[in-house]
Amino acid sequence: MPEQTSVYNQQGSHQSKPVHVLVCPLCGDRNGCAYAAGKPHSECWCNHASFPEGVFERIPAEQRRKSCICQRCLDSFVREQT
């Protein structure tokens, strides 16, 4: 089971929905994040990926910068833009 990280809003109040750092916030599948899995960031798939403008806007605001999207969701976004 993926690690859970508590989510706090800017006022410090606890949010009800936990963030799973190894789960994509868009599709709910494993995100393949090597860094969140305890490996060096250099081993992560995202190190060699390009993230187009607007891709992160799909993530709910309260989950941004908490867990990574997966490569499949990134690829899907890129295909939709072409």
Summary of the structure (lengths in Angstrom):
residues: 82
radius of gyration: 13.2
end to end distance: 35.6
largest distance: 40.3
contacts: 189
relative contact order: 0.23
helix: 29%
strand: 10%
